Structure formats: structure tokens, C-alpha cells
């Protein structure tokens, strides 16, 4: 995993601000958080023992 310094992190933040704008960032962060939450919930449900995977 690459090690990022403060200048790289600052550059990434500036690029994200330019791409999405300051008003869209809270909505973007909220959507990412919800997606991550749903992913974790689905993964936890799939990891439960005793259930067989469905054949498709």
C-alpha cells in the first residue's frame, strides 16, 4: 500500500473539491457511508453458518 504524504492528500482533496464542488461533498459522503453500511450488512448475512448458497 502506498504511503501518502500531506501534500498528496491535500492535492487529492483539492481535486475532489474541484470535481464535485463543496455543496455536493456531504451528499457524496453520505451516499458512500450508506453503501458501505449495506455492503457490510450483506456480507454479514452471507457469512452466517447453516445457510446454503442459492443456485442460479
C-alpha positions in Angstrom: 0.0 0.0 0.0 1.5 3.4 -0.9 2.3 5.9 1.7 0.7 9.2 1.1 2.2 12.4 2.5 0.4 15.6 3.4 1.0 17.2 0.0 -0.6 14.2 -1.8 -3.6 14.1 0.5 -4.1 17.9 0.1 -3.8 17.6 -3.7 -6.4 14.8 -3.7 -8.8 16.9 -1.5 -8.4 19.9 -3.9 -9.1 17.8 -6.9 -12.2 16.3 -5.3 -13.4 19.8 -4.3 -12.9 21.0 -7.9 -14.7 17.9 -9.4 -17.7 17.8 -7.1 -18.0 21.2 -5.5 -18.3 22.0 -1.9 -22.1 21.6 -1.8 -22.1 18.1 -3.2 -19.4 16.6 -0.8 -21.8 16.0 2.2 -24.2 14.2 -0.1 -21.4 12.2 -1.7 -20.0 11.2 1.8 -23.5 10.2 3.0 -24.1 8.0 -0.1 -20.7 6.3 0.4 -21.4 5.7 4.0 -24.8 4.2 3.3 -23.3 2.0 0.5 -20.6 0.8 2.9 -23.2 0.0 5.5 -25.3 -2.0 3.1 -22.2 -3.9 1.9 -21.2 -4.8 5.4 -24.8 -5.9 6.3 -25.0 -8.1 3.1 -21.6 -9.6 3.9 -22.6 -10.4 7.4 -25.8 -12.1 6.2 -23.8 -14.1 3.7 -21.3 -15.2 6.4 -23.9 -16.8 8.7 -23.3 -20.5 9.0 -26.0 -23.0 8.2 -27.3 -21.3 5.1 -26.6 -22.9 1.7 -25.9 -20.6 -1.2 -28.7 -20.4 -3.8 -28.1 -21.9 -7.1 -28.8 -19.7 -10.1 
